[in-house]
Amino acid sequence: MLVLDALHDLYSYTKDKVEPSGFMSFEPINCLLIAGGKYHDIDYARVELLKLLGSQKRIVTRVMEDYECSQALEWADILISYTCDILPSEDIQNQLKDWLKAGGRWLGLHGTNSILKMMDDGLWHTPRVAPVFMNLLGSQFLSHPPIEPYTVENVQPSHPLVKDIENFEVTDELYHMELHGELDVFLEAECSIKGRGFAEGDEARGRHPVFYKKSHKKGAILYLTLGHCRGHFDLRPYKDFLPELDRGSWEIPEFKILLERGIEWLQSLF
């Protein structure tokens, strides 16, 4: 009885509680957050995403560092990935393919579409070794110019995902990508200079998607290339220490709005 009384008292004083009459329709949404990889402040991004997910009353979240979590994927209704140079095994790629086709919704962020390999020429190469995975994502990262401010343009201003978001300036990595399949593009940006340090950087000039959706039968992926962040130690072994923290898009309101709407979309709220 003491335990039951304590639980009752806890419920009685819980803020934003859901009334008992609504419990039957208030089912949880299982979210798998995959946050891991190289050359980015994964800890920072993970915490910021968990803050947003924690504000959602229906979302229950599990966190992994990579995709090798078949049982967690079976459990998940929705998926969020913030990774760099993390590639699923072939078995997991096929599971992700089936999961999307069956109705899964996936919010892919920033470097999720990257495969990086430093070669003897001193340049980063982006080998095409995961066609199934990149087809699911709708793109593969190839290069970016030096990080500097650029303008993100809203090309579907009436769409609920980007409604009332004006063109905005951001200091982030402007992704030059190889695109796969039919994409519904909401935001894009113009690149006027070459990618630096990448084998295919000479081809970076042009217009590139920043925020898009790709459908997969009953499911879909929503992809946002913004979200670069880097801590003091994230360029090891190439540089031991970075004196300044880089938070990129995470510090501007438009990015937070896009993340919030992406999480709403995951819940099929529009």
MIMILO-368867 format. One record per residue: residue in three letters; x, y, z of N, C-alpha, C, O in turn. Coordinates in steps of 0.02 Angstrom, whole numbers, padded with zeros to 5 digits, always signed. Last residue first. Layout:
N
alaXYZXYZXYZXYZ...
This chain:
270
phe+00078+00778-01964+00059+00806-02029+00099+00770-02082+00092+00785-02142leu+00101+00687-01867+00057+00743-01850+00040+00785-01910-00007+00825-01908ser+00181+00574-01867+00124+00577-01914+00074+00632-01896+00014+00626-01907gln+00294+00583-01797+00235+00560-01760+00172+00561-01803+00117+00551-01778leu+00380+00640-01889+00391+00571-01869+00330+00541-01835+00315+00481-01843trp+00330+00771-01884+00318+00730-01944+00328+00656-01928+00290+00613-01950glu+00384+00811-01762+00311+00808-01770+00293+00764-01830+00247+00724-01826ile+00518+00806-01797+00493+00760-01745+00417+00756-01747+00389+00702-01735gly+00519+00910-01891+00537+00842-01911+00513+00790-01861+00489+00737-01881arg+00487+01016-01810+00438+00994-01860+00454+00925-01886+00410+00886-01902glu+00605+01021-01734+00541+01011-01701+00488+00987-01751+00448+00942-01735leu+00700+01045-01835+00703+00984-01795+00636+00969-01762+00613+00912-01762leu+00656+01171-01879+00657+01114-01926+00661+01047-01888+00628+00999-01907ile+00675+01246-01763+00608+01238-01790+00605+01178-01837+00558+01139-01835lys+00814+01240-01753+00773+01209-01701+00702+01198-01725+00671+01147-01710phe+00847+01312-01868+00867+01242-01862+00825+01206-01809+00803+01150-01819glu+00799+01439-01839+00770+01402-01894+00787+01328-01890+00746+01285-01907pro+00878+01490-01733+00810+01467-01720+00780+01426-01776+00740+01381-01763ile+01047+01428-01713+00999+01473-01746+00928+01446-01738+00918+01386-01737glu+01137+01339-01662+01127+01401-01625+01077+01449-01657+01066+01504-01632trp+01156+01233-01745+01121+01220-01682+01105+01284-01644+01063+01283-01599ser+01235+01261-01855+01163+01276-01859+01127+01269-01793+01072+01296-01784gly+01384+01278-01762+01350+01282-01826+01277+01301-01822+01259+01350-01790arg+01470+01258-01659+01401+01236-01649+01358+01246-01711+01301+01224-01713asp+01629+01225-01611+01590+01242-01670+01520+01213-01662+01511+01153-01658leu+01747+01291-01496+01691+01246-01509+01652+01271-01570+01643+01331-01579glu+01920+01316-01522+01852+01343-01521+01801+01288-01533+01812+01243-01575pro+02040+01243-01527+02030+01292-01474+01958+01317-01467+01937+01337-01413leu+02060+01074-01543+02031+01132-01576+02013+01183-01523+01974+01168-01478phe+02193+00958-01543+02150+01003-01504+02125+01060-01547+02164+01091-01584asp+02256+00871-01633+02245+00851-01564+02193+00893-01528+02154+00867-01488lys+02210+00818-01791+02226+00877-01751+02207+00861-01679+02151+00841-01665tyr+02197+00687-01832+02225+00736-01878+02244+00801-01844+02290+00836-01867pro+02134+00584-01764+02205+00595-01752+02237+00649-01795+02298+00657-01794arg+02039+00721-01697+02093+00672-01688+02082+00612-01734+02025+00590-01742leu+01936+00808-01704+01975+00798-01765+02036+00752-01755+02078+00747-01799asp+01876+00826-01580+01841+00786-01630+01877+00778-01696+01852+00744-01741phe+01905+00897-01466+01946+00838-01481+01921+00797-01540+01942+00740-01549his+01817+01004-01446+01890+01016-01444+01930+00958-01472+01985+00969-01498gly+01681+00976-01564+01710+00993-01500+01786+00998-01504+01815+00998-01558arg+01562+01029-01683+01627+00998-01670+01654+01023-01604+01652+01083-01589cys+01426+01009-01797+01452+01033-01732+01517+00996-01718+01526+00938-01739his+01301+01029-01921+01372+01019-01904+01386+01046-01833+01360+01098-01814gly+01172+01039-01969+01182+01009-01904+01255+00997-01886+01269+00958-01840leu+01091+01004-02129+01119+01048-02078+01132+01009-02014+01107+00954-02004thr+01022+00912-02206+01096+00910-02208+01128+00956-02157+01187+00948-02142leu+00892+00809-02173+00914+00877-02162+00990+00877-02159+01019+00847-02114tyr+00763+00706-02235+00836+00716-02227+00852+00791-02224+00829+00830-02265leu+00650+00584-02202+00656+00656-02205+00729+00671-02189+00755+00651-02137ile+00588+00440-02278+00642+00471-02242+00640+00546-02254+00629+00569-02311ala+00443+00333-02260+00481+00387-02291+00539+00407-02247+00539+00394-02187gly+00320+00203-02300+00363+00243-02257+00400+00297-02295+00390+00306-02355lys+00253+00131-02396+00214+00159-02341+00254+00205-02296+00226+00244-02258lys+00368+00170-02518+00303+00137-02509+00265+00168-02450+00246+00227-02454his+00461+00286-02472+00475+00215-02483+00411+00176-02468+00401+00152-02412ser+00507+00455-02516+00458+00405-02496+00481+00334-02514+00516+00324-02563lys+00605+00580-02452+00603+00526-02501+00556+00472-02476+00564+00447-02421lys+00621+00754-02429+00588+00691-02410+00593+00642-02468+00586+00661-02526tyr+00743+00877-02375+00701+00843-02424+00669+00781-02393+00689+00759-02339phe+00853+01007-02367+00799+00974-02329+00752+00943-02379+00723+00979-02420val+00947+01041-02460+00965+01048-02389+00915+01009-02345+00934+00983-02293pro+01008+01008-02624+00956+01002-02573+00985+01009-02503+01041+00986-02489his+01102+01129-02716+01100+01066-02680+01042+01065-02630+01029+01115-02598arg+01169+01198-02865+01117+01199-02813+01110+01130-02783+01112+01079-02817gly+01348+01228-02886+01280+01214-02908+01231+01218-02850+01249+01237-02795arg+01507+01151-02861+01468+01210-02880+01399+01189-02905+01392+01139-02942ala+01575+01032-02842+01529+01054-02790+01486+01113-02810+01433+01124-02780glu+01673+00971-02914+01605+00968-02942+01553+00997-02894+01493+00987-02904asp+01790+00972-02845+01785+01016-02902+01715+01020-02931+01698+01067-02967gly+01780+00870-02748+01763+00938-02731+01756+00986-02789+01720+01036-02784glu+01812+00738-02749+01762+00760-02797+01739+00833-02785+01686+00853-02807ala+01905+00726-02646+01923+00705-02713+01875+00730-02766+01895+00743-02823phe+01923+00865-02536+01886+00806-02557+01901+00790-02630+01910+00835-02671gly+01977+00985-02500+02001+00926-02465+01967+00862-02485+01979+00809-02455arg+01836+01085-02531+01907+01083-02515+01925+01020-02476+01892+01004-02426gly+01728+01114-02667+01740+01080-02603+01814+01074-02592+01852+01059-02638lys+01723+01276-02747+01739+01204-02745+01741+01178-02674+01753+01215-02626ile+01580+01388-02744+01652+01373-02742+01662+01297-02736+01615+01260-02721ser+01445+01408-02736+01481+01444-02789+01556+01430-02790+01591+01455-02834cys+01293+01331-02707+01365+01328-02692+01403+01359-02750+01394+01339-02808glu+01136+01367-02643+01181+01374-02700+01253+01374-02676+01272+01411-02631ala+01015+01258-02568+01065+01311-02564+01109+01309-02626+01118+01257-02657glu+00846+01221-02510+00907+01208-02548+00954+01268-02543+00936+01321-02518leu+00703+01137-02445+00754+01189-02438+00813+01170-02482+00829+01111-02490phe+00623+01035-02500+00592+01091-02466+00639+01151-02459+00619+01208-02467val+00599+00911-02622+00646+00958-02591+00608+01018-02563+00567+01048-02597asp+00577+00751-02638+00532+00809-02629+00572+00860-02588+00577+00854-02527leu+00659+00648-02755+00661+00684-02692+00611+00742-02693+00605+00777-02743glu+00686+00495-02828+00643+00554-02830+00640+00585-02760+00620+00552-02712gly+00859+00437-02832+00787+00431-02834+00751+00498-02833+00782+00551-02837his+00993+00510-02758+00966+00444-02777+00890+00446-02774+00860+00455-02721leu+01137+00616-02785+01067+00605-02767+01041+00539-02795+01063+00516-02847glu+01282+00660-02707+01256+00620-02762+01185+00600-02742+01175+00571-02689met+01312+00827-02644+01293+00756-02638+01277+00725-02705+01260+00760-02754his+01377+00946-02541+01374+00926-02612+01365+00851-02611+01405+00815-02582tyr+01324+01041-02404+01335+00975-02432+01325+00972-02508+01274+00992-02534leu+01402+01153-02316+01355+01153-02372+01368+01088-02412+01418+01083-02447glu+01414+01164-02144+01441+01130-02203+01386+01128-02257+01331+01104-02245asp+01377+01331-02088+01374+01259-02081+01410+01229-02142+01434+01266-02185thr+01292+01461-02045+01363+01444-02051+01370+01370-02036+01368+01349-01978val+01155+01533-02133+01181+01484-02086+01256+01476-02098+01279+01483-02154glu+01013+01633-02164+01085+01624-02169+01109+01577-02115+01086+01580-02057phe+00856+01597-02246+00897+01615-02189+00970+01600-02202+00988+01559-02245asn+00693+01631-02307+00762+01614-02322+00807+01638-02265+00796+01692-02238glu+00569+01597-02177+00598+01637-02230+00667+01610-02248+00696+01571-02210ile+00444+01494-02136+00517+01499-02129+00544+01538-02189+00541+01513-02246asp+00311+01472-02159+00329+01531-02119+00403+01534-02102+00424+01573-02059lys+00333+01297-02182+00289+01356-02185+00313+01410-02136+00332+01395-02080val+00397+01178-02186+00439+01239-02192+00397+01303-02195+00423+01357-02210leu+00302+01080-02169+00368+01070-02139+00410+01133-02139+00453+01141-02096pro+00189+01120-02244+00189+01125-02171+00257+01117-02138+00269+01146-02085his+00224+01224-02386+00223+01157-02357+00228+01161-02281+00266+01202-02255ser+00239+01348-02441+00172+01330-02416+00170+01262-02383+00118+01244-02354pro+00370+01360-02488+00351+01398-02428+00281+01382-02401+00266+01400-02345gln+00477+01279-02553+00407+01258-02547+00377+01294-02486+00359+01261-02437val+00603+01330-02546+00575+01321-02614+00504+01293-02613+00473+01284-02666asn+00700+01432-02457+00638+01394-02450+00605+01390-02518+00583+01440-02546glu+00876+01426-02450+00816+01452-02482+00757+01404-02474+00764+01344-02482val+01010+01481-02355+00965+01424-02367+00899+01452-02393+00869+01496-02361thr+01164+01554-02387+01092+01564-02382+01055+01500-02399+01068+01468-02450tyr+01311+01543-02282+01276+01538-02346+01201+01543-02334+01178+01536-02277pro+01469+01568-02200+01397+01581-02205+01371+01571-02277+01404+01587-02325glu+01577+01422-02206+01567+01494-02205+01492+01507-02214+01456+01461-02233ile+01690+01294-02221+01632+01317-02183+01631+01393-02181+01678+01425-02156pro+01740+01256-02389+01757+01279-02321+01695+01307-02286+01653+01339-02317pro+01621+01142-02469+01671+01196-02470+01690+01213-02398+01660+01187-02351his+01610+00963-02467+01583+01028-02449+01638+01080-02454+01696+01064-02443ser+01562+00806-02545+01610+00857-02523+01572+00916-02495+01511+00920-02498leu+01471+00695-02544+01531+00694-02585+01583+00745-02562+01643+00729-02561phe+01345+00593-02472+01389+00650-02466+01451+00641-02510+01480+00586-02513gln+01208+00532-02559+01273+00515-02528+01316+00577-02529+01324+00610-02581ser+01029+00508-02543+01088+00546-02561+01150+00515-02530+01145+00478-02481gly+00925+00431-02500+00912+00477-02555+00972+00517-02577+00967+00556-02625leu+00926+00329-02407+00933+00398-02384+00915+00449-02437+00891+00504-02422leu+00913+00217-02491+00864+00229-02439+00865+00302-02417+00813+00334-02409asn+01028+00232-02567+00963+00237-02600+00907+00248-02550+00860+00285-02564met+01123+00208-02470+01118+00275-02498+01053+00285-02537+01027+00340-02540phe+01098+00069-02446+01092+00119-02392+01082+00189-02421+01037+00225-02399val+01128+00013-02571+01062+00004-02540+01049+00058-02488+00996+00090-02487pro+01263+00049-02595+01210+00075-02638+01140+00068-02607+01097+00111-02616ala+01396+00063-02529+01333+00048-02495+01274+00075-02535+01238+00119-02511val+01509+00107-02588+01510+00038-02565+01444+00018-02531+01438-00038-02506arg+01584+00218-02660+01516+00195-02671+01511+00121-02653+01508+00078-02697pro+01688+00324-02558+01677+00263-02598+01604+00243-02602+01567+00250-02553thr+01748+00466-02558+01682+00443-02536+01662+00382-02576+01622+00387-02623his+01902+00531-02495+01863+00499-02547+01798+00473-02516+01794+00460-02456trp+02001+00667-02455+01948+00623-02432+01909+00597-02492+01887+00635-02535leu+02176+00669-02499+02107+00693-02507+02058+00641-02478+02072+00582-02476gly+02303+00621-02509+02290+00673-02459+02220+00701-02463+02206+00753-02432asp+02327+00515-02588+02331+00581-02621+02317+00638-02572+02318+00696-02592asp+02299+00404-02513+02369+00425-02517+02378+00493-02551+02430+00525-02544met+02142+00446-02429+02185+00408-02473+02255+00438-02476+02268+00490-02447met+02018+00426-02310+02076+00466-02329+02124+00422-02369+02144+00368-02347lys+01849+00407-02332+01912+00370-02331+01968+00415-02354+01967+00440-02410leu+01680+00401-02279+01741+00440-02289+01803+00395-02285+01808+00351-02242ile+01516+00419-02310+01566+00367-02305+01632+00400-02324+01639+00426-02380ser+01363+00493-02254+01435+00498-02270+01472+00432-02262+01460+00395-02215asn+01233+00519-02215+01244+00494-02283+01318+00494-02303+01334+00494-02362thr+01238+00576-02089+01212+00508-02095+01229+00478-02163+01238+00417-02168gly+01279+00708-02064+01325+00661-02095+01302+00589-02100+01342+00545-02114his+01121+00774-02052+01190+00793-02067+01230+00736-02099+01216+00718-02156leu+00997+00654-02014+01029+00719-02002+01102+00719-02024+01139+00670-02014gly+00841+00583-02047+00913+00579-02056+00945+00648-02052+00921+00695-02084leu+00707+00514-01981+00736+00581-01987+00811+00574-01988+00842+00559-01937trp+00589+00401-02039+00659+00410-02021+00678+00483-02033+00667+00510-02087arg+00459+00286-02014+00478+00355-02030+00546+00370-01999+00559+00353-01941gly+00389+00135-02084+00434+00171-02039+00448+00242-02063+00448+00256-02123gly+00313+00058-02171+00283+00117-02140+00326+00155-02092+00303+00203-02061ala+00373-00042-02241+00315-00061-02200+00283-00002-02164+00232-00010-02131lys+00482+00020-02297+00427+00001-02341+00364-00016-02302+00308-00006-02327leu+00564+00030-02182+00536+00090-02214+00476+00072-02257+00424+00105-02254trp+00592-00106-02158+00560-00065-02106+00528-00002-02136+00473+00016-02118asp+00660-00144-02274+00595-00174-02259+00556-00132-02208+00495-00124-02214lys+00775-00062-02255+00734-00058-02316+00664-00085-02304+00615-00054-02323leu+00824-00110-02134+00801-00041-02139+00756-00031-02200+00706+00005-02196gln+00860-00238-02177+00808-00231-02126+00780-00160-02127+00719-00150-02121asn+00961-00206-02266+00900-00237-02292+00843-00234-02242+00785-00227-02261gln+01052-00153-02174+01028-00112-02230+00963-00141-02258+00915-00104-02271ile+01076-00265-02096+01039-00209-02066+01013-00163-02121+00958-00136-02114asp+01149-00343-02189+01087-00369-02159+01044-00312-02130+00983-00312-02139glu+01259-00262-02214+01211-00276-02268+01145-00301-02240+01092-00284-02265ser+01282-00142-02079+01297-00204-02114+01245-00216-02168+01192-00184-02168pro+01290+00038-02095+01258-00024-02072+01283-00084-02111+01303-00078-02169leu+01419+00150-02059+01386+00112-02112+01354+00049-02083+01388+00009-02051ile+01467+00306-02022+01441+00246-01990+01398+00209-02042+01348+00236-02064asp+01509+00436-02053+01550+00379-02072+01531+00316-02033+01575+00277-02013cys+01415+00503-01927+01464+00520-01979+01508+00459-01991+01541+00435-01945thr+01245+00536-01874+01306+00497-01878+01353+00527-01929+01334+00570-01969tyr+01098+00534-01814+01149+00587-01820+01216+00550-01816+01241+00535-01762ser+00935+00480-01847+01007+00465-01851+01048+00529-01857+01034+00572-01899ile+00787+00413-01785+00825+00475-01796+00899+00455-01797+00922+00418-01754leu+00636+00328-01818+00708+00325-01813+00737+00395-01825+00714+00431-01870ile+00489+00242-01753+00522+00298-01788+00597+00295-01774+00619+00264-01726asp+00460+00123-01693+00411+00151-01739+00442+00205-01782+00424+00213-01841ala+00565-00013-01646+00555+00058-01661+00498+00071-01709+00488+00036-01758trp+00586-00149-01633+00547-00115-01582+00524-00046-01604+00472-00022-01583glu+00673-00174-01737+00607-00207-01738+00560-00172-01689+00500-00167-01703leu+00781-00102-01688+00747-00079-01749+00679-00111-01756+00631-00079-01778ala+00817-00181-01581+00794-00112-01568+00757-00085-01629+00708-00048-01622gln+00859-00295-01648+00801-00299-01605+00773-00230-01590+00712-00221-01586ser+00973-00246-01718+00915-00273-01754+00852-00274-01711+00798-00255-01734cys+01087-00155-01716+01039-00164-01661+00973-00187-01690+00922-00152-01687glu+01192-00077-01782+01192-00149-01771+01150-00167-01709+01176-00190-01658tyr+01207+00057-01806+01146+00026-01830+01141-00049-01813+01090-00080-01827asp+01272+00144-01660+01274+00122-01730+01210+00085-01746+01165+00080-01705glu+01241+00184-01534+01297+00218-01567+01303+00199-01641+01335+00234-01679met+01073+00217-01472+01126+00172-01495+01181+00214-01529+01169+00270-01550val+00937+00237-01363+00995+00268-01395+01048+00215-01411+01065+00174-01368arg+00759+00249-01361+00819+00210-01348+00876+00239-01389+00864+00264-01444thr+00617+00335-01299+00678+00335-01339+00729+00285-01313+00741+00279-01253val+00449+00371-01327+00495+00333-01284+00558+00319-01325+00553+00293-01381ile+00333+00500-01345+00393+00467-01371+00434+00434-01316+00450+00465-01265arg+00227+00572-01295+00214+00504-01316+00277+00465-01335+00276+00404-01340lys+00269+00701-01259+00236+00659-01209+00230+00586-01229+00227+00542-01186gln+00421+00777-01288+00364+00746-01320+00332+00694-01273+00367+00648-01251ser+00536+00817-01230+00479+00862-01223+00415+00834-01254+00362+00864-01248gly+00630+00724-01265+00603+00722-01198+00544+00767-01186+00506+00758-01139leu+00666+00766-01392+00625+00706-01386+00593+00702-01317+00537+00678-01310leu+00745+00877-01355+00685+00886-01397+00638+00826-01391+00578+00834-01385lys+00844+00813-01281+00804+00866-01251+00739+00876-01290+00685+00881-01260leu+00899+00729-01377+00863+00699-01321+00821+00751-01284+00767+00735-01259leu+00964+00824-01456+00908+00786-01484+00867+00754-01429+00805+00751-01433glu+01062+00868-01366+01013+00915-01392+00952+00879-01421+00896+00902-01412val+01135+00748-01345+01100+00781-01289+01046+00828-01315+00991+00829-01288arg+01186+00725-01475+01144+00675-01442+01102+00708-01386+01042+00696-01381ala+01265+00838-01497+01206+00826-01539+01158+00777-01506+01098+00787-01508tyr+01365+00817-01397+01323+00877-01398+01259+00865-01437+01204+00881-01413asp+01420+00694-01437+01390+00702-01371+01343+00761-01368+01288+00757-01341ile+01473+00721-01562+01415+00677-01558+01381+00684-01490+01319+00681-01486asp+01545+00829-01640+01531+00826-01569+01466+00786-01559+01413+00814-01548his+01639+00744-01769+01585+00787-01746+01575+00779-01671+01595+00729-01642tyr+01727+00644-01809+01739+00713-01830+01684+00762-01813+01682+00817-01840lys+01618+00498-01818+01683+00532-01817+01676+00607-01832+01628+00629-01863gly+01491+00411-01721+01533+00423-01779+01593+00467-01765+01616+00473-01708gly+01318+00428-01670+01386+00403-01664+01426+00421-01726+01399+00442-01776ala+01160+00392-01632+01206+00449-01631+01276+00423-01619+01292+00399-01565ile+01001+00349-01660+01068+00324-01673+01114+00385-01679+01107+00425-01725leu+00856+00319-01576+00904+00372-01592+00973+00341-01600+01000+00312-01554leu+00700+00257-01599+00770+00236-01596+00814+00294-01620+00808+00316-01677cys+00548+00270-01515+00598+00305-01557+00667+00275-01545+00689+00268-01488asn+00382+00226-01508+00450+00203-01493+00500+00233-01542+00495+00223-01603ile+00253+00303-01434+00287+00299-01499+00360+00283-01484+00395+00321-01451pro+00118+00241-01332+00186+00267-01342+00208+00260-01414+00185+00216-01450glu-00054+00297-01337-00004+00244-01344+00065+00274-01355+00071+00327-01386phe-00185+00347-01287-00120+00379-01278-00065+00326-01278-00035+00311-01226ser-00308+00297-01281-00286+00321-01347-00216+00350-01344-00191+00376-01395met-00318+00264-01146-00328+00212-01195-00304+00232-01264-00283+00189-01303phe-00300+00385-01074-00248+00335-01076-00256+00285-01132-00207+00265-01163gly-00397+00481-01055-00362+00481-01118-00310+00427-01125-00277+00422-01177ser-00444+00467-00928-00491+00454-00982-00457+00451-01050-00484+00423-01098pro-00338+00514-00848-00350+00441-00856-00396+00425-00914-00388+00373-00945glu-00246+00648-00924-00303+00625-00886-00316+00551-00899-00306+00527-00955val-00075+00672-00910-00129+00654-00955-00185+00625-00913-00173+00582-00871lys+00015+00813-00840-00009+00744-00839-00065+00735-00889-00099+00782-00909asp+00093+00927-00821+00074+00907-00889+00050+00835-00891+00063+00799-00940lys+00174+00871-00672+00154+00925-00717+00138+00895-00786+00167+00845-00806thr+00119+00773-00539+00155+00774-00602+00128+00829-00647+00068+00834-00659tyr+00052+00753-00422+00091+00814-00427+00131+00818-00492+00173+00863-00499ser-00012+00631-00438-00052+00689-00420-00015+00754-00431-00045+00806-00445tyr+00093+00542-00459+00048+00558-00514+00011+00622-00501+00002+00663-00546leu+00144+00540-00328+00186+00562-00384+00143+00582-00443+00155+00634-00474asp+00035+00487-00258+00057+00555-00243+00100+00582-00299+00094+00641-00317his+00032+00359-00317-00026+00404-00324-00005+00476-00310-00026+00521-00347leu+00154+00310-00274+00142+00319-00346+00084+00366-00358+00085+00407-00404ala+00128+00306-00136+00182+00348-00162+00173+00362-00236+00182+00418-00259asp+00025+00212-00131+00013+00280-00108+00065+00328-00136+00049+00383-00157leu+00094+00099-00176+00038+00125-00215+00022+00197-00196+00007+00238-00239val+00187+00085-00071+00210+00097-00139+00155+00127-00182+00167+00174-00219leu+00100+00060+00036+00143+00120+00038+00168+00137-00032+00171+00196-00050met+00041-00060+00000+00000+00000+00000+00043+00063+00000+00025+00113-00031
